[in-house]
Amino acid sequence: MNGRDLVRSWWSVGVAGAARGLRTVRAAWRRRGADATGPGPRVRARVPGTVREVEPGPGGGVLRFARSELRILVAVNGAVFWGWDGAGPEPSHALAGACPEPDPRAELEPDTDGGWRVVAERVTVAVSRHGALEVLTPGGVTLRRDLPPRWWEAEGGGPARWMQRSEVPADARFFGPGGRPEGPRPGDGVSGAGSPAPVTMPVQLVVADAGTHLLFVDNPWDGTLTLREGAEGAGSGHDRAGTSELRMEDGPVRGWVMAGTPARVLLTWASLTGAPALPPAWAFGHHHVREGAGGEDEVRRVVTGHQERRLPLDAVHLGRGHLDGGRAFTVDQDRFPKLPVLADEMRREGIRLVSVVPSAVRAEDRCDKGVCADLTDARVRYAGLAAQGFAGVWHTPHASVPVGRVEALGPARAAYEGLRDEVPADEGPLVLSPTVWAGQQRYGGVWCGEGAAGWPGLRASLARVLGLGLCGVPFSGPDVVGGGEGSCELYVRRLQLAAYLPLLRTGAVGGADGEPWEHGAVVLGHTRVALGERRRLLPYFVTLAHLARRTGAPMVRPVWWPAPEERELRECEDVFLLGDALLVAPVLEPGAVRREVRLPRGRWYDTATGRAYEGPAKVLVDAPLERIPVFARAGAVLPVRGEDGGTELEVWAPAPGRSGGGLVVPDGGDGGEGPEAERYSVTRSGPRVVVRRETKDGAEEPSRPVRVRGLDGPGGQM
């Protein structure tokens, strides 16, 4: 029986027998599936059933259904935990420590139609008598509704597959499911319209008119996620809710939800999973990757090449070629007989060495589905790398030894703790990983690799960095490489984008076209400009890193970050905010020398021309090959590197009658909370702009040099 026959069999029963005909169709399809796949183990489907008993407790309680039970906990930080089948918040690799204490003000109380609810300060959690869980704003507007989960269990025991469907408002948009390479916003489906995609890290940031919320499903097993954004009906048409369908192969059915403004949500997420590690200041400079097979001479050649061509260089990453037989932690002594001497020599030049560590580490140094072995020996190994002069490590995947998402946390933690006590006290260790799980930010950042080829890869690299930031990992970036489809134009555009991302790495391990000058004189000139601007912005990157550690806010942000209620900004994926002061519009199409840019509300200055634009608006601006459009927010205070190497304040004039300000956090290493933030205020009256440093004793003159821009064309002195 083919598809047409099935349809005919359904219609042949007539209107009166429609239900019976539908059952016939379903049975036929099941038979076709069984004929195609053969007999398999018998499985039972299970749903929670109806609620039978409720046990209130601090912060929530336990609801017992006919065939399962649900635990609800509202923590003091505002996060809401839910767990089915007795699942609790611990043990979990995602949590930075113990589960937060319950909010004593939140209690289970009866709701309508036999359901129950927990009313908290930031959200209300309602549970229907059949187990549907609804998260609402304090005003009663729905943020998300999770339908009761469904399990499929083999009669003979073994893993139990499960599925959970969810609904969000029609105007809601999904962002950041685990830093997926396809983009921070899935649109209609994930890898196609409504197609399931493998789960990388089950984190969703959902933005709607009613508010923003983050969902994290704390389950590291394999699974698929299908997302469909909703649509609002026109005129008298009905709205179509957005939907999410998560299918997991096994593991606990548990997760966390946190709601509020985007800044509040990421702050709560950081308080739950841990504050991001603070990279050393040099980590925000220019990194260059070489294979290392040429030994110490290769390193010196690369460094000299950059210096002779006036290209800033802050770190050299050595690939597998510098290892003895490719074994992790084992340096080839023939190629690097005096590695500590070389490292000291490089450090005096302001350059650090970083070692690759393949992920194929010993089994006892890894984690397995939520259980981690003792990593003491692994820490000693990483400390040994630091003793040889390495200031950081970057982990790479190994084709024959796949490492899972949670498993990658073990080496990251061992590397961070092993290096931390060996690197200079005024610095911190640099740890980069290729995979990510909740809590990864506690130990370091993520390098995104070369990504997809061609111009689509350029757009995807931006999307992944944005997505990672919304999942709590602020330090990440792609590799800028040449060769293949990497034409000179594409190489330049890749580099110009990376110059405004947290991690900037050039080169290709073992490949040609590794150094920027190998692409020709024109590319070399544009490279010098891009790297020079990156060097100038280093104090701003350091400030953003300190703020990310203290607040969880991403360094690279979607344009809707400060105003998620503006729907037009939710659809904008080709520009981004660097902190709250700069808007960057990379060129993502070949041959483009102009591009359209959507500006948020307020006054924005083109940093290249000094021209002011009033938002919200779409503007068409020049984007020649030598630069990409970058805009500064009126009233912003940016710490930048001056010609003498010190930190200066670049102030963009507020609109007449308006004010502004900004924060500056000087580099203070990786100790404790870091140095105190310097707060500056900016006021404008006519042509006069006044900048003051705000202290607990009042306002005072800035001790740093100040340059005001935006008054008379490209800039001027205060």
N, C-alpha and C positions, 0 to 999 in steps of 0.2 A: 504494500500500500504506500503510495507516494503522498506528497503534501496535498495535491489536488483531491485525491481520493478521501483524505482525512476531512477536508473542508466539505466535500459532498456528503460524507456520512453524517456530519454535524447538521447540515441544513436539511437533510432528508427526514429528520425526526419531526420537523415542524416546530411551531412556536410553543405548543403545549409541552413538548418533550425536550425543550432546550437544555434543561439541566442534565437530563440523562444523556443527551448527545454530547455535552461538554465532557462528562465523565468518560464517555467512549473515546473521545479524541485523546484525552490525557492518558488513558490506558494504552492506546495504540502507540503513542510516543514512548511510553515506558517500555513497551515490548520491543520497539525498534532499538532503543538504547541497550536493552538486555541482549538482543540478538547481536548487536555490534560489539559489545564488550565482553560477553560471556558471563557466566555466573560468578558472583563475588561474595564476600562475607555479608551476612545479614546484618543490617544496621537498624537501629531504632531512632526515630526522631523524638525529641523531647522539648517541651516548652515549660515555663515555670508553673503554669496553672493559676489558680486564684489564691489570693492571700488568705491564710488561715490564722496566723498568730503574729503579733507585733510585740517586740521587746524594746522599748525606748531606752536610750542611754545618752551619755554626754555627747553632744554634737550631732545626734541623730539616733541610730539604733539599728535593729535587725528586723526585717520583715520576712516571715516564713510563708512560702507559698506551698502549693500541693506537691510540687516536684523540685523545688529549689529554694534558696533563700538569698536575700539581698541585704548587704550591709551598706548603710549610708553614714558618712562622716563628714561634717563641716569642720575644717581645721581653723585654728585661730588666724591663719594668714588669709582666710577667705576661700581657699581651695576646697573643692568638694570631691570626696572619694566615693566610688561605688564599686562593689565587688559581689559577684554571683557565686553560688555554690560554695560559700564559706571562704572565698578569697579575701585576704586582707591586704593592707598596703605594704606589709613587710613579709619576707625579705624582698628587697628590690635594689638592683644596681642603679636605678634611676635616681633614687633619693640620695641627697647629700649626707644624710644622717638618719636618725630615727624619724618616724612619722611625726609630723607636727601635732601638738596637743589639740584635742577637740575644743571647739568653741562652746563654753558652758551655757551660752545664751540660746543656742540652737537645740531644739527638741522635736521629736516626732509628735505630730498631732493629727487627729482625724481630719480628713478632707471630704469633699463631696463624692457621691456615688461609690462609697466603700473604699476610697483611696486614702492615702496618707501624705503628709507634707512636712517639710522642714523649712522654717522661715529663718533666714540669716540676714546679715546686714547688707550683703551685696547681691544675693540671689535667693530665690525660693525654689526648692526642689520638691516636685510633686510626683508621687508614685501611684499609678492607678491600681485597681484591685487585680488586674491581670499582669502587672509588672512593667508597664510602660513608664519610663522615667522622663520627666519634663523639667527643663531648667528655664526659669523665668526671671525677669528683672524684678527689682523690688516693687515696681508698679504693676506687675502682673502680665507683662508682654513676653511671649514665648521666644526664647533664644534657640533652643533645640529640643527635639523630642526623640528619645531613643526607644524604639519598640522592644518588646520582650525578646531576649536572645533565643536562639534555637540551636539545640545540640543534635549531632548525629553520632551515636555511640554504637560500636560493634558489639554484638551479643556476646562474643567471646572475650571482651575486654580490649584494652589497648587505647591508643589516642582517640580523643573525641573531638571531631571537627565542630566548629560552631560558627554562627553567623549572626550579625546584628545590623539591622537597618535603622537609619535615623533620618529625621526630617528637620530642615531649617527653613526660615522664612523665605518667601519668593524673591526678596530683594537681596538676600545674603550671598556673599561670595566666599569661596574657599581659598585659603592661602597656605603655603608652606608645608605640605605634607612630607616632612623629613628631608627637605632640601632636594627634592626630586629634580633631575636634570631637565625634564620637560618644561619646568617653569614653576614659579611660586603660586600661580593661580591656574588650576586645572581646567577651568572652563567646563564645557559639556563633555564629561568623561575624563579619563586620565590619559590613556594612550589611544585616543580615538573617542568617538562619541559614545559615551557610556561603557567603554571597554574597561575590564579590570586590569590593574597594573600591580606588579609585586610590591609588597609593603617594604619601604626602606626604614622609616621610623614613623609609627602611627601617631603623628601629631597633626592636628588641624587647627589653624587659626581662622575663625569664621567672623566676617565683618558684615554687619547689617545695620539698618537704621536704628533698630532697638538697642544695639550695643555690640561689643566685641567679646568673643569668648574663645578659649583654647581648650581643646580636647586632647588628652593623651591616653591611649590605650596601652597599659603597661604589660605588654606581652611580646617577647622576642621571637616567637615562633614564625615560621613562614606563613604568608597569607597574601591575599589580594585586596585591593581597595578600589571601589568604583564610586566616582563622584559625578553627580549631575547638578548643575546649578539651576535654580528655579527661574520662573518668568512671571511677571505680573500681567494679569489680564487687562486688555484694552477695553475701555468703555464698561460694558456690563459683563465682560468675560471673567472667568474664574482665574484666580492665581494658581500657579503650579509651584508647589514647594520644591526647594532643593533637597536632594537626597544623597545619602552616603550609605554604602553597603560594604561592610568589612567581613571577610571570610578568613578564618584562621584554621590552621591544621591541628592545633592543640594549644594547650597552655591556659592560663587563667583568664577568666572574663572579668576584667577589672580595669579601672581607669580613673583619671582625675579630670575635673572641669573647673576652670577659673574664668571669671567674667569681670568686665569693667572697660575702661579705656584701654587702648593698646599698650600704653606705658604701664598702667596698673597690672594688666595681664602678664606682661613679661617680667615685671618685678615679682609678682607672685610665683611665676614659673621658676625664676632664679632662686627665690627663697626655698622652693621645694627641691629643686635638683642641684643647686649649688651655684655660687657666683662664678662667672667666667674667670679663668686664669688670666693674669696680666702678662702679656708677652713683653720681653725686654724691648727697650726703645729701638735698638738696632733692627728688630724684627719688622719694623714698619718701613724699612729702607728697601733697597733693590737687592734681591737674591738672584744668583745665577747658578744654574745646574750644569755640572759636567760629569762625565762618566767616572773620571778618576783613574782610568787605566794607564794614563801617562805619568802618574806619580807626582812627586813634588814639583817637577819641572812644568807639568801641565797646569798646576794651580798657579804657579808664579807667572806663567805665560798669560793666563786669563786675567789675572789681576793687573799685570803691566799693560795689557791691551786696553783695558778700561781706563786706566790712568792716563795713558798717552792720548786717548781720544776724548778726555774730559767727560767720561761717563761715570756718574756716582755708582759705587758698589759697596754693599754693606755685608754681604754674606756669600760664601761659595758652598754649594751643596754637592757632596761627592756621592756618586751612584755606586752600583755594585762593583764597578771596576777597581775600587780601592780596597775591596775586601779580599781576603785570602781564600780563594776557591768559592767566593760568593757567600761564605758563612758569616752570619750576623755576629757582630761584636769583635770580629777578628780582622785586624788591619794587615794588609800585605806588607811585610817588613822590607821586602826587596824594593817595592815602589815607594814606600814611606818609611825609610830607616830612621828619620829624625822628626817624627810627627809633632811632638811637643814643641820642638824648636820652630818648626814651620808655623804652628798655631800661634806662638808668641810673636813671631815676625808679622803675621797677618793682623794680629790684634793691635800691634803698634800702628798699623796702617788703617785702623778702624774697620777691619774686616773679620768676620767670624767664620769658622768652619762648622758645617753641619753634616752629620753622617747619616747615610741611609741605613735602615734596619728592616730587612725582609720580614714579612709577617710569619714566615715559617719558623716560629720559635718553638721551643719544646712544649710538649703537651701540658706539663705541670705549670707552665707559665701562662696558661690560657684559661678562659672561662668556658663553661658548657651549660647553656640554657639556664642561666641564673645561678650557677655555682662556680665560684672562683677559687683556685688553689692558692696556696701561700706564694706570694711574689717576692719574698725576701731575696732569693738568689738572683732573680731578674733585676731587682734594684741595684744589686752589687755590680751586675754586668753593665748597666747603664752608667753607674758611677765610674766604672773603668773607662768608658768612652770620654767622660768629662775630664778624667785625670790625664788622658792623652791630648787634651786640648780642644775637644769638640764642645761647642756651646749649645748644641741642640741636635735633635734627630728627626728624621721623617720616615714614617713607616710606609712600606709599599706592599701591595698584595702579592701573593705568590700563587702562580697558576695551579700548582699541584697540591697546595695546602690552603683551601678556602678558609677564611676566618669570618665568623658571623659577626653580627652587629654588636651584640653584648660581649662577645669574645674579644673584640678590639679594645674594650675598655681596660682589660688587664694590662697589655703592653703600654697603653697610654699612661695609666696610673704609675706603673713601674718606672717608666722613663721620666715622668715628671718628678717623682719622689727621689729617684736615683741621681738625677742631674742637679736637683735643687740645692743640695748641700755642697756641691762641688764647683759650681760656676761661681764667678765673683759675686760678692755679697750685694753689690749695687745693681746686679742684673737678675733676671729670672731665666729659667730654662725655656727653650723653644721646643715644643713637641707638636708635630703635625701627623695627622692620621688620614687615611683615604676613605674610611667608613665612619659612620656616626650613629650614636645612640644617645638617648637622654642621659645627661650627665657628662658627656664628652667634654663640654666646655670647662669642666673643673680642672682639666689637665692640659688643655691646649686647643689648637685649632684644626682645621680640615683643609688639606690641599685637594683641589678638585681635578687635578690632572689636566691632560690636554683637552679632554672633552670631545664632543663631536667635531668632525671636520667641516671646513668651509664656514660660510657666513651663518648658517643655522647654529653652528657650534658657538659662535660669538654671542648670539642672543641667549643660548642655553646657559652659558657660563655666568652671565649676569643673573639669569633666573635662579640658578642654584645658590649663588651667594645671597641673594635676597631671601630665598626660602630658608637657608640655614640660619640667617639672622633672626627670622621669625620663629624658629625652633629653639632659640636660645644659644646658638653658636655664633658669636659676633666676629671671630677671626677666621677668615677663609679667603680663598682666591684661586683662580685657574692658572695654569702654566701658559706663558706666551711663547709659542714655538713657531718655527717656519717649516718650509718643505711641503711637499704634496700640494694640496690646494692652497697652501699658505702663500699667496701672492704678496708682493711688497705692500700693496695697499691693505690687504687683510692683516698682515703683520703689524703695520702701524696702527690700525684701528684697534687691534687686540691690545697692543701696548698702551694706547691712550685710555682705554677702558680700565685696564688693570692698574694704571697709575692712580686711580681714585677708589680702588678696592683695598681692603685691609692687607691682604697678602699679595705681593708683587714678585713673581718668579719668571725669569726668562731662561732660554736654553732648552736643549733636548738631550736626554741621556742617550749617549751612544750614537746620536744622529748628526747629520751635517747641518749647516746653517745654525749652529748653536749660538754664536756670538752676534750681536746686533750689526757689527760692521761687515759681516759676510753678506748682507743683503744690499750693499751698495751705498754710495755717498748720500743719496737722497734720504734713504731710510735712516742712515746714521744721524743726519741732521735732525730729523723729526724725533728720533729716539733721545737725542740729547735734550731737546726741549721737554719731552714728556718726563724723563727722569729728573730733570732740573726742577720742574714744578712739583714732582713728588717729594724731592728733597726739601723744597721750600715749605711744604705742608706737614712735615714730620711732627712739629709741636702740636698741630691740630689733631693728627692721628693719635698721638700719645694721650691727649686730653680725652678724646672719644673712648679710648681703651679704658681709662680710669673710670669714666662715667658708666661704661658697659659693666665693669666689675661691680660698681656700687648699685646700679639700678637694673641691670639686665637688658637695657635698651640696646638694640642692634646699632652698629656703626653705620651700616648701609641700610637704608630704610625705604619702603615704598613711599610714593608721594602722598598717599592718603594718611600716613602715620599721624600727623597732627590734627587731621580733620577727617576721620573715617566716615562722617555723616555725608560727605560730599560724594555722590554716586559717580560723577564723571571721573573722579580721581581713582576710584576702585578699578576702573577699566584700563588705566594707564600703566603699561608694563615696560615701556621703552625709555623711561627716565627714572632717576632715583635721587634720594636725598642722602648726602654724606653728612651725618649729624643733622643739626637743625639749621645750619648756616648756608650750606651749598647745595645746589641742584645741578646734577650732572646729566647731560643728554648725549650719550654715546652714539656714534654713527654705526648703524647695524646693517646697512645696505651697501652693495658695491657701487662705486661711481658717484655717490652722493656728495655734493659740495654745499648743499643747504638742507635743512631739515626743519620740520614743524615740531614745536615744543609746547606742551601744555604746562602752564604755570599756575600754581595754587594762588589762593587769595593773598594780596599784599603787593608790595613793590619789590621787584627783582632787578638786579643789575647784571648785565652781561660783563663778566670779568675781563674779557678781552678788549671790549670797546668802551666800557663804562656807561653804555646807554641804559636807561631805566625803562622798565616795562611794568604796567599795572595788571595784576591778576585779580580774579581768575580770567585767563585768556589763553588762546592758542596763538603763538607767534611763529613767524618764519624767519630763521636766522641763518647766517653763514656758518658753514662747517667745512672749511678748506682742509686739505689733507694734513696740514701742519698742526691742527688742533680740533678739539671737539667743543661744542658749546657748554659752558659752565656759567651758572648764575649764582649770585650771592644775595642773600636776603637782606633787605634794608634794615639797618640797625644792628646787624650782626657784628660780633667781635671775634676775629680769628687769630689765634696765636700762630705765627709763621716764623720761619728761620730767616734771620737777617744776613746780610753779606758778611758780617763778622762772625757768623755762627751762633750768635745769641738769639733769644726769642723776642720778637717784636709783636705789636698788636696792629692788625689790619682791620680797620673799622669802616664799615659801609654805612654811609650817612642815612639816617632815618628820613622818612618823608617829612615835609614841613609840619611842625606841630606834634610830631610823633616822637617816640622814644624807642630804645632797644637795649641790648646788653648781651652778655655772654660769660662763659666760664673758661678759665685757663687752669689746667692741672699740670704743674711742672713735673718732669720725670723724677721719680723718687725710687726707682728700682721695684722690687717685688716684695717689699716688706710691709706686712700688716695692711692697713687701709690706705697706705700711700700718703703723699703730701696733701696739705689742705688746698682746696680749690680756691682760686682767686676769682672774685666776682666783680664784674665791671658793668657800669650803667652808661648809657649813651642818650643824650638829649640834643634836640636841635631847635634852635630859634633863629629863623631867617637863614643867613648863610653861616651861622656859627654852630659848630658841633662841639659839645662838651663831653669828655670822657672822664669818669671817676671810678676809682676802685672803692668798692663797698666793704667796709670792715665792721667789726662789732663796736668800734669806737666812733664810727661815722664814715663819711666819704673823704677821700684824699686823692691827691694827684697820683697818676700811675707812675710806677718806678721803671716801667719798660718803655722803650720808644714806641710812639704811636704814629700811624699813618692813616689819614682819613681818605677814603675814596668815594666817588659818587657825587662830588660837589661840582667839579668843573671838568667834565669829560672823564678820561681814564683815571684820574686820581689827583691828589694834591696833599700838601702837608697841613696838619692842624695848626 
